[in-house]
Amino acid sequence: MPAPPNTAHPKPIADALQSVTSLAELRTALQRFAAQADMRPAEAQLARAADYVIELIQRDIATHTDARAYAPAS
């Protein structure tokens, strides 16, 4: 049986993510969501995993941006 929804959250994560327009904003929203003391362990793990994925994406973007800056002109 699935766990009941956590009604203690002042704002569901879906509502918090609707106004996100960048990876940085997404990461901040997830970090705020994960910081809530009443979060169930599964929610916290999911938020931390998503934060890690965003960090990897940002690193990959930065690496490719740096590589293009030093690439010889075609």
PDB file of N, CA, C and O in Angstrom:
ATOM      1  N   MET A   1       0.847  -1.174   0.000  1.00  0.00           N
ATOM      2  CA  MET A   1       0.000   0.000   0.000  1.00  0.00           C
ATOM      3  C   MET A   1       0.897   1.243   0.000  1.00  0.00           C
ATOM      4  O   MET A   1       1.807   1.328   0.824  1.00  0.00           O
ATOM      5  N   PRO A   2       0.669   2.199  -0.892  1.00  0.00           N
ATOM      6  CA  PRO A   2       1.505   3.398  -0.927  1.00  0.00           C
ATOM      7  C   PRO A   2       1.303   4.239   0.326  1.00  0.00           C
ATOM      8  O   PRO A   2       0.253   4.209   0.968  1.00  0.00           O
ATOM      9  N   ALA A   3       2.348   4.988   0.647  1.00  0.00           N
ATOM     10  CA  ALA A   3       2.284   5.873   1.812  1.00  0.00           C
ATOM     11  C   ALA A   3       1.299   7.003   1.538  1.00  0.00           C
ATOM     12  O   ALA A   3       1.170   7.455   0.400  1.00  0.00           O
ATOM     13  N   PRO A   4       0.609   7.456   2.570  1.00  0.00           N
ATOM     14  CA  PRO A   4      -0.322   8.572   2.359  1.00  0.00           C
ATOM     15  C   PRO A   4       0.444   9.844   2.026  1.00  0.00           C
ATOM     16  O   PRO A   4       1.603   9.984   2.416  1.00  0.00           O
ATOM     17  N   PRO A   5      -0.179  10.764   1.320  1.00  0.00           N
ATOM     18  CA  PRO A   5       0.519  12.006   0.993  1.00  0.00           C
ATOM     19  C   PRO A   5       0.888  12.749   2.271  1.00  0.00           C
ATOM     20  O   PRO A   5       0.167  12.702   3.268  1.00  0.00           O
ATOM     21  N   ASN A   6       1.997  13.419   2.219  1.00  0.00           N
ATOM     22  CA  ASN A   6       2.462  14.187   3.370  1.00  0.00           C
ATOM     23  C   ASN A   6       1.788  15.552   3.320  1.00  0.00           C
ATOM     24  O   ASN A   6       2.190  16.423   2.547  1.00  0.00           O
ATOM     25  N   THR A   7       0.782  15.732   4.130  1.00  0.00           N
ATOM     26  CA  THR A   7       0.014  16.979   4.104  1.00  0.00           C
ATOM     27  C   THR A   7       0.670  18.079   4.912  1.00  0.00           C
ATOM     28  O   THR A   7       0.162  19.200   4.949  1.00  0.00           O
ATOM     29  N   ALA A   8       1.797  17.785   5.566  1.00  0.00           N
ATOM     30  CA  ALA A   8       2.465  18.795   6.380  1.00  0.00           C
ATOM     31  C   ALA A   8       3.229  19.807   5.533  1.00  0.00           C
ATOM     32  O   ALA A   8       3.545  20.896   6.011  1.00  0.00           O
ATOM     33  N   HIS A   9       3.528  19.463   4.288  1.00  0.00           N
ATOM     34  CA  HIS A   9       4.260  20.401   3.436  1.00  0.00           C
ATOM     35  C   HIS A   9       3.385  21.610   3.135  1.00  0.00           C
ATOM     36  O   HIS A   9       2.234  21.453   2.726  1.00  0.00           O
ATOM     37  N   PRO A  10       3.915  22.813   3.333  1.00  0.00           N
ATOM     38  CA  PRO A  10       3.107  23.993   3.036  1.00  0.00           C
ATOM     39  C   PRO A  10       2.802  24.119   1.546  1.00  0.00           C
ATOM     40  O   PRO A  10       1.779  24.690   1.168  1.00  0.00           O
ATOM     41  N   LYS A  11       3.676  23.593   0.709  1.00  0.00           N
ATOM     42  CA  LYS A  11       3.498  23.702  -0.734  1.00  0.00           C
ATOM     43  C   LYS A  11       4.050  22.431  -1.366  1.00  0.00           C
ATOM     44  O   LYS A  11       5.215  22.101  -1.146  1.00  0.00           O
ATOM     45  N   PRO A  12       3.249  21.707  -2.144  1.00  0.00           N
ATOM     46  CA  PRO A  12       3.764  20.494  -2.788  1.00  0.00           C
ATOM     47  C   PRO A  12       4.929  20.815  -3.724  1.00  0.00           C
ATOM     48  O   PRO A  12       5.016  21.916  -4.268  1.00  0.00           O
ATOM     49  N   ILE A  13       5.809  19.851  -3.900  1.00  0.00           N
ATOM     50  CA  ILE A  13       6.982  20.062  -4.751  1.00  0.00           C
ATOM     51  C   ILE A  13       6.576  20.436  -6.169  1.00  0.00           C
ATOM     52  O   ILE A  13       7.257  21.243  -6.801  1.00  0.00           O
ATOM     53  N   ALA A  14       5.500  19.882  -6.682  1.00  0.00           N
ATOM     54  CA  ALA A  14       5.062  20.224  -8.046  1.00  0.00           C
ATOM     55  C   ALA A  14       4.751  21.711  -8.158  1.00  0.00           C
ATOM     56  O   ALA A  14       5.078  22.340  -9.165  1.00  0.00           O
ATOM     57  N   ASP A  15       4.123  22.276  -7.133  1.00  0.00           N
ATOM     58  CA  ASP A  15       3.838  23.714  -7.148  1.00  0.00           C
ATOM     59  C   ASP A  15       5.123  24.523  -7.108  1.00  0.00           C
ATOM     60  O   ASP A  15       5.246  25.541  -7.789  1.00  0.00           O
ATOM     61  N   ALA A  16       6.079  24.068  -6.308  1.00  0.00           N
ATOM     62  CA  ALA A  16       7.346  24.788  -6.178  1.00  0.00           C
ATOM     63  C   ALA A  16       8.134  24.771  -7.483  1.00  0.00           C
ATOM     64  O   ALA A  16       8.881  25.707  -7.770  1.00  0.00           O
ATOM     65  N   LEU A  17       7.972  23.715  -8.272  1.00  0.00           N
ATOM     66  CA  LEU A  17       8.758  23.582  -9.499  1.00  0.00           C
ATOM     67  C   LEU A  17       8.128  24.259 -10.709  1.00  0.00           C
ATOM     68  O   LEU A  17       8.793  24.416 -11.733  1.00  0.00           O
ATOM     69  N   GLN A  18       6.879  24.658 -10.621  1.00  0.00           N
ATOM     70  CA  GLN A  18       6.202  25.248 -11.778  1.00  0.00           C
ATOM     71  C   GLN A  18       6.826  26.560 -12.233  1.00  0.00           C
ATOM     72  O   GLN A  18       6.770  26.886 -13.418  1.00  0.00           O
ATOM     73  N   SER A  19       7.416  27.314 -11.319  1.00  0.00           N
ATOM     74  CA  SER A  19       7.974  28.610 -11.697  1.00  0.00           C
ATOM     75  C   SER A  19       9.465  28.541 -12.007  1.00  0.00           C
ATOM     76  O   SER A  19      10.086  29.570 -12.271  1.00  0.00           O
ATOM     77  N   VAL A  20      10.046  27.350 -11.980  1.00  0.00           N
ATOM     78  CA  VAL A  20      11.473  27.182 -12.223  1.00  0.00           C
ATOM     79  C   VAL A  20      11.780  27.421 -13.696  1.00  0.00           C
ATOM     80  O   VAL A  20      11.110  26.878 -14.574  1.00  0.00           O
ATOM     81  N   THR A  21      12.803  28.242 -13.960  1.00  0.00           N
ATOM     82  CA  THR A  21      13.164  28.533 -15.349  1.00  0.00           C
ATOM     83  C   THR A  21      14.618  28.197 -15.674  1.00  0.00           C
ATOM     84  O   THR A  21      15.068  28.430 -16.795  1.00  0.00           O
ATOM     85  N   SER A  22      15.363  27.649 -14.702  1.00  0.00           N
ATOM     86  CA  SER A  22      16.757  27.293 -14.968  1.00  0.00           C
ATOM     87  C   SER A  22      17.171  26.136 -14.065  1.00  0.00           C
ATOM     88  O   SER A  22      16.480  25.807 -13.100  1.00  0.00           O
ATOM     89  N   LEU A  23      18.303  25.526 -14.389  1.00  0.00           N
ATOM     90  CA  LEU A  23      18.813  24.447 -13.547  1.00  0.00           C
ATOM     91  C   LEU A  23      19.145  24.955 -12.153  1.00  0.00           C
ATOM     92  O   LEU A  23      18.917  24.257 -11.165  1.00  0.00           O
ATOM     93  N   ALA A  24      19.681  26.164 -12.068  1.00  0.00           N
ATOM     94  CA  ALA A  24      20.019  26.727 -10.756  1.00  0.00           C
ATOM     95  C   ALA A  24      18.768  26.900  -9.900  1.00  0.00           C
ATOM     96  O   ALA A  24      18.782  26.586  -8.710  1.00  0.00           O
ATOM     97  N   GLU A  25      17.697  27.393 -10.493  1.00  0.00           N
ATOM     98  CA  GLU A  25      16.441  27.554  -9.754  1.00  0.00           C
ATOM     99  C   GLU A  25      15.863  26.196  -9.367  1.00  0.00           C
ATOM    100  O   GLU A  25      15.323  26.038  -8.272  1.00  0.00           O
ATOM    101  N   LEU A  26      15.975  25.222 -10.259  1.00  0.00           N
ATOM    102  CA  LEU A  26      15.496  23.877  -9.959  1.00  0.00           C
ATOM    103  C   LEU A  26      16.261  23.298  -8.777  1.00  0.00           C
ATOM    104  O   LEU A  26      15.673  22.712  -7.868  1.00  0.00           O
ATOM    105  N   ARG A  27      17.561  23.466  -8.799  1.00  0.00           N
ATOM    106  CA  ARG A  27      18.391  22.950  -7.707  1.00  0.00           C
ATOM    107  C   ARG A  27      18.028  23.621  -6.386  1.00  0.00           C
ATOM    108  O   ARG A  27      17.921  22.948  -5.361  1.00  0.00           O
ATOM    109  N   THR A  28      17.839  24.923  -6.399  1.00  0.00           N
ATOM    110  CA  THR A  28      17.464  25.649  -5.185  1.00  0.00           C
ATOM    111  C   THR A  28      16.117  25.169  -4.659  1.00  0.00           C
ATOM    112  O   THR A  28      15.961  24.965  -3.455  1.00  0.00           O
ATOM    113  N   ALA A  29      15.147  24.988  -5.545  1.00  0.00           N
ATOM    114  CA  ALA A  29      13.819  24.524  -5.128  1.00  0.00           C
ATOM    115  C   ALA A  29      13.902  23.132  -4.511  1.00  0.00           C
ATOM    116  O   ALA A  29      13.253  22.859  -3.500  1.00  0.00           O
ATOM    117  N   LEU A  30      14.693  22.256  -5.112  1.00  0.00           N
ATOM    118  CA  LEU A  30      14.852  20.907  -4.568  1.00  0.00           C
ATOM    119  C   LEU A  30      15.565  20.932  -3.221  1.00  0.00           C
ATOM    120  O   LEU A  30      15.212  20.174  -2.318  1.00  0.00           O
ATOM    121  N   GLN A  31      16.562  21.798  -3.082  1.00  0.00           N
ATOM    122  CA  GLN A  31      17.268  21.896  -1.808  1.00  0.00           C
ATOM    123  C   GLN A  31      16.338  22.399  -0.710  1.00  0.00           C
ATOM    124  O   GLN A  31      16.379  21.901   0.415  1.00  0.00           O
ATOM    125  N   ARG A  32      15.506  23.375  -1.027  1.00  0.00           N
ATOM    126  CA  ARG A  32      14.540  23.872  -0.040  1.00  0.00           C
ATOM    127  C   ARG A  32      13.558  22.771   0.345  1.00  0.00           C
ATOM    128  O   ARG A  32      13.226  22.598   1.518  1.00  0.00           O
ATOM    129  N   PHE A  33      13.102  22.035  -0.654  1.00  0.00           N
ATOM    130  CA  PHE A  33      12.169  20.944  -0.395  1.00  0.00           C
ATOM    131  C   PHE A  33      12.827  19.877   0.480  1.00  0.00           C
ATOM    132  O   PHE A  33      12.208  19.380   1.422  1.00  0.00           O
ATOM    133  N   ALA A  34      14.073  19.524   0.176  1.00  0.00           N
ATOM    134  CA  ALA A  34      14.785  18.493   0.937  1.00  0.00           C
ATOM    135  C   ALA A  34      15.094  18.932   2.360  1.00  0.00           C
ATOM    136  O   ALA A  34      15.250  18.091   3.245  1.00  0.00           O
ATOM    137  N   ALA A  35      15.183  20.226   2.590  1.00  0.00           N
ATOM    138  CA  ALA A  35      15.530  20.744   3.917  1.00  0.00           C
ATOM    139  C   ALA A  35      14.362  20.716   4.896  1.00  0.00           C
ATOM    140  O   ALA A  35      14.555  20.953   6.088  1.00  0.00           O
ATOM    141  N   GLN A  36      13.177  20.435   4.423  1.00  0.00           N
ATOM    142  CA  GLN A  36      12.020  20.415   5.314  1.00  0.00           C
ATOM    143  C   GLN A  36      12.165  19.264   6.308  1.00  0.00           C
ATOM    144  O   GLN A  36      12.397  18.120   5.918  1.00  0.00           O
ATOM    145  N   ALA A  37      12.028  19.578   7.577  1.00  0.00           N
ATOM    146  CA  ALA A  37      12.257  18.607   8.647  1.00  0.00           C
ATOM    147  C   ALA A  37      11.243  17.463   8.639  1.00  0.00           C
ATOM    148  O   ALA A  37      11.541  16.371   9.123  1.00  0.00           O
ATOM    149  N   ASP A  38      10.057  17.702   8.098  1.00  0.00           N
ATOM    150  CA  ASP A  38       9.013  16.677   8.142  1.00  0.00           C
ATOM    151  C   ASP A  38       9.019  15.749   6.926  1.00  0.00           C
ATOM    152  O   ASP A  38       8.080  14.977   6.733  1.00  0.00           O
ATOM    153  N   MET A  39      10.049  15.819   6.125  1.00  0.00           N
ATOM    154  CA  MET A  39      10.105  15.023   4.908  1.00  0.00           C
ATOM    155  C   MET A  39      10.341  13.545   5.225  1.00  0.00           C
ATOM    156  O   MET A  39      11.158  13.205   6.081  1.00  0.00           O
ATOM    157  N   ARG A  40       9.627  12.690   4.537  1.00  0.00           N
ATOM    158  CA  ARG A  40       9.843  11.249   4.676  1.00  0.00           C
ATOM    159  C   ARG A  40      11.194  10.889   4.045  1.00  0.00           C
ATOM    160  O   ARG A  40      11.650  11.576   3.130  1.00  0.00           O
ATOM    161  N   PRO A  41      11.836   9.819   4.528  1.00  0.00           N
ATOM    162  CA  PRO A  41      13.152   9.436   4.000  1.00  0.00           C
ATOM    163  C   PRO A  41      13.174   9.238   2.482  1.00  0.00           C
ATOM    164  O   PRO A  41      14.141   9.632   1.830  1.00  0.00           O
ATOM    165  N   ALA A  42      12.141   8.643   1.917  1.00  0.00           N
ATOM    166  CA  ALA A  42      12.121   8.418   0.463  1.00  0.00           C
ATOM    167  C   ALA A  42      12.094   9.742  -0.295  1.00  0.00           C
ATOM    168  O   ALA A  42      12.757   9.879  -1.323  1.00  0.00           O
ATOM    169  N   GLU A  43      11.340  10.709   0.199  1.00  0.00           N
ATOM    170  CA  GLU A  43      11.295  12.028  -0.444  1.00  0.00           C
ATOM    171  C   GLU A  43      12.657  12.702  -0.358  1.00  0.00           C
ATOM    172  O   GLU A  43      13.120  13.300  -1.329  1.00  0.00           O
ATOM    173  N   ALA A  44      13.294  12.608   0.797  1.00  0.00           N
ATOM    174  CA  ALA A  44      14.608  13.228   0.980  1.00  0.00           C
ATOM    175  C   ALA A  44      15.637  12.595   0.050  1.00  0.00           C
ATOM    176  O   ALA A  44      16.454  13.301  -0.539  1.00  0.00           O
ATOM    177  N   GLN A  45      15.605  11.270  -0.088  1.00  0.00           N
ATOM    178  CA  GLN A  45      16.535  10.588  -0.987  1.00  0.00           C
ATOM    179  C   GLN A  45      16.310  11.021  -2.429  1.00  0.00           C
ATOM    180  O   GLN A  45      17.268  11.259  -3.165  1.00  0.00           O
ATOM    181  N   LEU A  46      15.071  11.123  -2.829  1.00  0.00           N
ATOM    182  CA  LEU A  46      14.756  11.541  -4.192  1.00  0.00           C
ATOM    183  C   LEU A  46      15.232  12.969  -4.448  1.00  0.00           C
ATOM    184  O   LEU A  46      15.801  13.253  -5.502  1.00  0.00           O
ATOM    185  N   ALA A  47      15.005  13.857  -3.501  1.00  0.00           N
ATOM    186  CA  ALA A  47      15.437  15.247  -3.657  1.00  0.00           C
ATOM    187  C   ALA A  47      16.961  15.332  -3.733  1.00  0.00           C
ATOM    188  O   ALA A  47      17.494  16.093  -4.540  1.00  0.00           O
ATOM    189  N   ARG A  48      17.670  14.562  -2.903  1.00  0.00           N
ATOM    190  CA  ARG A  48      19.140  14.576  -2.947  1.00  0.00           C
ATOM    191  C   ARG A  48      19.647  13.986  -4.260  1.00  0.00           C
ATOM    192  O   ARG A  48      20.617  14.486  -4.829  1.00  0.00           O
ATOM    193  N   ALA A  49      19.006  12.940  -4.741  1.00  0.00           N
ATOM    194  CA  ALA A  49      19.413  12.337  -6.012  1.00  0.00           C
ATOM    195  C   ALA A  49      19.206  13.315  -7.162  1.00  0.00           C
ATOM    196  O   ALA A  49      20.065  13.445  -8.034  1.00  0.00           O
ATOM    197  N   ALA A  50      18.077  13.995  -7.163  1.00  0.00           N
ATOM    198  CA  ALA A  50      17.808  14.985  -8.214  1.00  0.00           C
ATOM    199  C   ALA A  50      18.822  16.116  -8.152  1.00  0.00           C
ATOM    200  O   ALA A  50      19.286  16.589  -9.189  1.00  0.00           O
ATOM    201  N   ASP A  51      19.172  16.555  -6.947  1.00  0.00           N
ATOM    202  CA  ASP A  51      20.167  17.613  -6.781  1.00  0.00           C
ATOM    203  C   ASP A  51      21.512  17.168  -7.354  1.00  0.00           C
ATOM    204  O   ASP A  51      22.199  17.953  -8.006  1.00  0.00           O
ATOM    205  N   TYR A  52      21.885  15.921  -7.113  1.00  0.00           N
ATOM    206  CA  TYR A  52      23.140  15.391  -7.630  1.00  0.00           C
ATOM    207  C   TYR A  52      23.128  15.342  -9.163  1.00  0.00           C
ATOM    208  O   TYR A  52      24.120  15.688  -9.803  1.00  0.00           O
ATOM    209  N   VAL A  53      22.024  14.920  -9.739  1.00  0.00           N
ATOM    210  CA  VAL A  53      21.903  14.865 -11.199  1.00  0.00           C
ATOM    211  C   VAL A  53      22.034  16.269 -11.791  1.00  0.00           C
ATOM    212  O   VAL A  53      22.705  16.456 -12.807  1.00  0.00           O
ATOM    213  N   ILE A  54      21.400  17.245 -11.163  1.00  0.00           N
ATOM    214  CA  ILE A  54      21.500  18.627 -11.642  1.00  0.00           C
ATOM    215  C   ILE A  54      22.946  19.100 -11.568  1.00  0.00           C
ATOM    216  O   ILE A  54      23.430  19.765 -12.484  1.00  0.00           O
ATOM    217  N   GLU A  55      23.641  18.762 -10.480  1.00  0.00           N
ATOM    218  CA  GLU A  55      25.052  19.137 -10.353  1.00  0.00           C
ATOM    219  C   GLU A  55      25.873  18.538 -11.493  1.00  0.00           C
ATOM    220  O   GLU A  55      26.714  19.222 -12.075  1.00  0.00           O
ATOM    221  N   LEU A  56      25.635  17.271 -11.815  1.00  0.00           N
ATOM    222  CA  LEU A  56      26.353  16.627 -12.919  1.00  0.00           C
ATOM    223  C   LEU A  56      26.057  17.305 -14.255  1.00  0.00           C
ATOM    224  O   LEU A  56      26.962  17.498 -15.066  1.00  0.00           O
ATOM    225  N   ILE A  57      24.808  17.661 -14.484  1.00  0.00           N
ATOM    226  CA  ILE A  57      24.433  18.345 -15.724  1.00  0.00           C
ATOM    227  C   ILE A  57      25.143  19.690 -15.813  1.00  0.00           C
ATOM    228  O   ILE A  57      25.674  20.046 -16.865  1.00  0.00           O
ATOM    229  N   GLN A  58      25.155  20.438 -14.709  1.00  0.00           N
ATOM    230  CA  GLN A  58      25.812  21.741 -14.713  1.00  0.00           C
ATOM    231  C   GLN A  58      27.312  21.601 -14.964  1.00  0.00           C
ATOM    232  O   GLN A  58      27.895  22.407 -15.690  1.00  0.00           O
ATOM    233  N   ARG A  59      27.936  20.589 -14.373  1.00  0.00           N
ATOM    234  CA  ARG A  59      29.369  20.353 -14.614  1.00  0.00           C
ATOM    235  C   ARG A  59      29.617  20.018 -16.080  1.00  0.00           C
ATOM    236  O   ARG A  59      30.564  20.516 -16.688  1.00  0.00           O
ATOM    237  N   ASP A  60      28.754  19.169 -16.644  1.00  0.00           N
ATOM    238  CA  ASP A  60      28.900  18.770 -18.039  1.00  0.00           C
ATOM    239  C   ASP A  60      28.759  19.979 -18.962  1.00  0.00           C
ATOM    240  O   ASP A  60      29.527  20.136 -19.911  1.00  0.00           O
ATOM    241  N   ILE A  61      27.782  20.824 -18.681  1.00  0.00           N
ATOM    242  CA  ILE A  61      27.596  22.040 -19.480  1.00  0.00           C
ATOM    243  C   ILE A  61      28.827  22.927 -19.375  1.00  0.00           C
ATOM    244  O   ILE A  61      29.309  23.445 -20.382  1.00  0.00           O
ATOM    245  N   ALA A  62      29.337  23.104 -18.162  1.00  0.00           N
ATOM    246  CA  ALA A  62      30.517  23.948 -17.959  1.00  0.00           C
ATOM    247  C   ALA A  62      31.731  23.371 -18.676  1.00  0.00           C
ATOM    248  O   ALA A  62      32.510  24.118 -19.269  1.00  0.00           O
ATOM    249  N   THR A  63      31.901  22.060 -18.631  1.00  0.00           N
ATOM    250  CA  THR A  63      33.026  21.413 -19.298  1.00  0.00           C
ATOM    251  C   THR A  63      32.952  21.618 -20.802  1.00  0.00           C
ATOM    252  O   THR A  63      33.957  21.947 -21.433  1.00  0.00           O
ATOM    253  N   HIS A  64      31.771  21.428 -21.384  1.00  0.00           N
ATOM    254  CA  HIS A  64      31.623  21.612 -22.826  1.00  0.00           C
ATOM    255  C   HIS A  64      31.773  23.073 -23.215  1.00  0.00           C
ATOM    256  O   HIS A  64      32.318  23.373 -24.278  1.00  0.00           O
ATOM    257  N   THR A  65      31.306  23.976 -22.388  1.00  0.00           N
ATOM    258  CA  THR A  65      31.455  25.403 -22.667  1.00  0.00           C
ATOM    259  C   THR A  65      32.928  25.783 -22.647  1.00  0.00           C
ATOM    260  O   THR A  65      33.396  26.509 -23.523  1.00  0.00           O
ATOM    261  N   ASP A  66      33.666  25.290 -21.639  1.00  0.00           N
ATOM    262  CA  ASP A  66      35.100  25.566 -21.554  1.00  0.00           C
ATOM    263  C   ASP A  66      35.839  24.969 -22.746  1.00  0.00           C
ATOM    264  O   ASP A  66      36.744  25.602 -23.290  1.00  0.00           O
ATOM    265  N   ALA A  67      35.470  23.769 -23.154  1.00  0.00           N
ATOM    266  CA  ALA A  67      36.138  23.109 -24.275  1.00  0.00           C
ATOM    267  C   ALA A  67      35.926  23.886 -25.568  1.00  0.00           C
ATOM    268  O   ALA A  67      36.843  24.002 -26.381  1.00  0.00           O
ATOM    269  N   ARG A  68      34.727  24.415 -25.762  1.00  0.00           N
ATOM    270  CA  ARG A  68      34.458  25.196 -26.978  1.00  0.00           C
ATOM    271  C   ARG A  68      35.228  26.510 -26.976  1.00  0.00           C
ATOM    272  O   ARG A  68      35.615  27.006 -28.034  1.00  0.00           O
ATOM    273  N   ALA A  69      35.451  27.070 -25.802  1.00  0.00           N
ATOM    274  CA  ALA A  69      36.174  28.338 -25.714  1.00  0.00           C
ATOM    275  C   ALA A  69      37.624  28.176 -26.165  1.00  0.00           C
ATOM    276  O   ALA A  69      38.221  29.111 -26.698  1.00  0.00           O
ATOM    277  N   TYR A  70      38.187  26.989 -25.949  1.00  0.00           N
ATOM    278  CA  TYR A  70      39.582  26.760 -26.303  1.00  0.00           C
ATOM    279  C   TYR A  70      39.754  25.981 -27.601  1.00  0.00           C
ATOM    280  O   TYR A  70      40.882  25.698 -28.004  1.00  0.00           O
ATOM    281  N   ALA A  71      38.667  25.636 -28.252  1.00  0.00           N
ATOM    282  CA  ALA A  71      38.743  24.883 -29.506  1.00  0.00           C
ATOM    283  C   ALA A  71      39.244  25.796 -30.623  1.00  0.00           C
ATOM    284  O   ALA A  71      38.921  26.983 -30.655  1.00  0.00           O
ATOM    285  N   PRO A  72      40.032  25.237 -31.534  1.00  0.00           N
ATOM    286  CA  PRO A  72      40.499  26.048 -32.666  1.00  0.00           C
ATOM    287  C   PRO A  72      39.331  26.467 -33.555  1.00  0.00           C
ATOM    288  O   PRO A  72      38.353  25.734 -33.705  1.00  0.00           O
ATOM    289  N   ALA A  73      39.445  27.626 -34.124  1.00  0.00           N
ATOM    290  CA  ALA A  73      38.390  28.131 -35.015  1.00  0.00           C
ATOM    291  C   ALA A  73      38.334  27.277 -36.265  1.00  0.00           C
ATOM    292  O   ALA A  73      39.369  26.847 -36.775  1.00  0.00           O
ATOM    293  N   SER A  74      37.142  27.030 -36.758  1.00  0.00           N
ATOM    294  CA  SER A  74      36.979  26.206 -37.962  1.00  0.00           C
ATOM    295  C   SER A  74      36.957  27.072 -39.181  1.00  0.00           C
ATOM    296  O   SER A  74      36.828  26.566 -40.296  1.00  0.00           O
TER     297      SER A  74
END
